[in-house]
Amino acid sequence: MKKIVLTLLLVMFIIPSIYAEEQDILEEKVQEETKETDDGTKEEGPITLKSKSGIVIDASSKKILFEKNSNEQLAPASMTKIMTMLLIMEEIEKGNITLEDQVTISEHAANMGGSQIYLEAGKTASVKELLTSIGIGSANDSAVAMAEKIGGTEENFVNMMNKRASELGAKNTHFVNAHGLDADDHYSTAHDMAIIASELVKHESILDITGTYETTITHQNGKSIWLVNTNSLIRFYKGLDGLKTGFTERAGYCLTGTMERNDMRLITVVMNAEVKEDRNTDTINMMEYAFSQYYKSMLIEKEKSLGSIFIDNSKTREVKYYLKEDVSVILDKNTKDIKYKYDIELNEISAPLKNGDTVGKLILKYDNKEKEYELIVKEDVPEASYFYRMMNYLKDILSGNVNVIGN
């Protein structure tokens, strides 16, 4: 009888308590994996950000490695200048401006206020000086001066900014100025800023500027300006070489960071941190997490020729084609073997061609997704003269590649 009573007591008290403990452990685990932020949204993953919004992506593939409220529209402050610098670099690449070009400073630019290098109306400064002061010192007057140089007016330049943002897929972004001071209807998101930044870092020379901690520039009047990078992590976090900070009362502390490690370049964005230390800590935590958990797997290198394309009206007739950029994927460190395949589609091409011209595309199929990569030629392909075209035609006849009518 005593054994029966003890058994009943075991069932009634001990087993339920064990079950309750197991439930408590399970609930604690769920709470650890899914945290709730102050604004009620869920933050998934192993990092707790103090900033209101944040993201880390691979710069090449734009794969998101971690995010928190990354599509929330917020004031971007001087991170706006990432788009300003992108348009400047693209104009340089197109040959429309050079670093040595002189820019006449308008009254509007000279009177911008905020972060500035005290440009004087009517004086000139080089594109290099202005770009340097934007990338290091976050100079508002320089940003407006370059906006007017490229767009004619700041207003027209802003239209160019919004058009480019749309082309890049930054759907939750709208600019109303080139510098980032608070204004109604001027907003972006952590995700969109990361996408714009990933386009800017394709122009690798910009990192020589944004990765510089301090420098001096000299005005036309002989006065020197000492510039110290607004991004203190350039000095204190080894490897970080950009990209742009921001701060206003509305935006809080913001930072778009970038660095490369183990052949993988990351972009981080934090927005609306309460203090500067939080934006720095959040940036470092996202960088270290992503570098520790992911790696870059190279699938096809851009230096390798993938074949030749036949161009009937060229002298050589067959020209090798290459990828414009490497084909790589970002994998978590538990993944070793991957399966992928690709198709190549070539365009109907005729000479002349220039080095870098697109001749087709490679379609990568991986992880139930498709991504397209441009195929280019890496040499100039002039159009053949009439003599060479006739010689090529005769060779085709003799080799049997062309049937002569009547035979």
Secondary structure, DSSP 8 states (H G I E B T S, - for coil): -HHHHHHHHIIIIIHHHHHHHHHHHHHHHHHHHEEE-TTS-EEESS---SSSEEEEEETTT--EEEEESTT--B--GGGGHHHHHHHHHHHHHHTS--TT-EEE--HHHHT--SS-----TT-EEEHHHHHHHHHHH--HHHHHHHHHHHHSSHHHHHHHHHHHHHHHT-TT-B-S-SS----TT-BB-HHHHHHHHHHHTTSTTHHHHHT-SEEEEE-TTS-EEEEE-S-THHHHSTTEEEEEEEEETTTEEEEEEEEEETTEEEEEEEEEESSHHHHHHHHHHHHHHHHHHEEEEEEE-TTS--EEEE-TTBSS-EEEEEESS-EEEEEETT------EEEEEE----S-B-TT-EEEEEEEEETTEEEEEEEEESS-B-B--HHHHHHHHHHHHHHTSS--TT-
